[in-house]
Amino acid sequence: MNAKNNAVFKFPPTQNKLSGQKQNSSEADVKRCEDLILNYSKQLAKEKDISGIRTLVESVRKFYDLVGKARASKLIRDIVEHALTIDQGKDEKIGLLKNCIEWAKTNKREFLRRSLQSRLMRLYNDVGMFVDAQKLGQDLSKELKKLEDRELLIEVSVEESKSAFNLNNLAKAKTTLLTAKTSTNSAFASPQLQAVVDLQSGVLYSAEERDYKTSFSYFYEAFEGFRSIGDKKSATGALKYMIMCKIMLNENEQVPALMATKETLPFKDDPRIVAIRAMSDAFRKRSLKDFMKALKDHKKELLEDKVVSVHSKNLERNMLEKEISRVVEPYSEIELSYIARVIGMTVAPVEKAIARMILDRKMYGSIHQHGDTVVIHPKADLTKQFTRSLTTIKELTKTVDASYVRAKEIK
């Protein structure tokens, strides 16, 4: 059956009887009709016909009264999910969800309305409409707290946290995630939902606390959770962030071993994993050229990912410092212009980066302004004599200061 040639769904003869008296319907006929509707919506989704799915949803609404509220709600959510798998038609998908929400309001299907609003929040976040997600989430979360619907509250709170994070409101992101975590402690959360909470926890720990070890643990838990339920897409995202944490921890040498396990091998050819591994390899080689090439070649997977882009400046700064360290390593004195030429940058940013490295004690040396050179000093170990000398100088300083104050009082 070609879905595009059937704009309006029509029940076959056996299902036409279903639209009559409910008592004349058998369970087998209802199930058959239900399966037919779902298969038809799948076909429409394959053909990327969102308007056809909307027509289907509207044309079978009389059927919802035959199957009961709970079953009808599940059927509507399943049809909507089929529509949301289509990778285009943002406005049409939002329109479909809003249409279903309005129908649920009109027919007083409150549980369905709340679950569809939660799904609309997730769609808003997926398409970058974070302000809309925040507005919808504020009212919905208040309602869910009053009703004590903890499972749906977890989902809404996580989506609120995501939108706040993308709007750079880390305080709000942290608060709403805490609400989700509190709810998971007092109510049952499905493995899918628990993995989503773990993933968002890892995102916030890496963004706000810069605690990449804790973030890695959360991302690993999320990866295991998604993998256990067969959600390959979400598991790949968690694995990508695990590798990102290894990069930020300067543990790039552990990435090949991480990707060699039987759990991670099925994901190695995914474009997102290929992209983050290209960045990891550039870090391992300490090659700024390869790093910039990785960003250029995998812009969608790296720069357009908010979680990775949050760390992009730090990554670029670390990469520049690694490149400078690689160039100056064999020398005791080296010209600034030579360092800049090898790296492929101008002198000014290179000089600024070296000055920052010296102040941060990542490099022991000094910049010779007259000769435009960098003098590298050998790293000195703190000997017992050196430590004692420092202590003596500090004590002498205190004595001199005390003597000066006393002399002033005598005068």
Secondary structure, 3 states (H helix, E strand, C coil): CCHHHCCCCCCCHHHHHHHCCHHHCCHHHHHHHHHHHHHHHHHHHHCCCHHHHHHHHHHCHHHHHHHCHHHHHHHHHHHHHHHHCCCCCHHHHHHHHHHHHHHHHHCCCHHHHHHHHHHHHHHHHHCCCHHHHHHHHHHHHHHHHHHCCHHHHHHHHHHHHHHHHHCCCHHHHHHHHHHHHHHHHHCCCCHHHHHHHHHHHHHHHHHHHCCHHHHHHHHHHHHHHHHHCCCHHHHHHHHHHHHHHHHHCCCHHHHHHHCCCCCCHHHCCCHHHHHHHHHHHHHHHCCHHHHHHHHHHCHHHHCCCHHHHCCHHHHHHHHHHHHHHHHHCCCCEEEHHHHHHHHCCCHHHHHHHHHHHHHCCCCCEEEECCCCEEEECCCCCCCHHHHHHHHHHHHHHHHHHHHHHHHHHHC
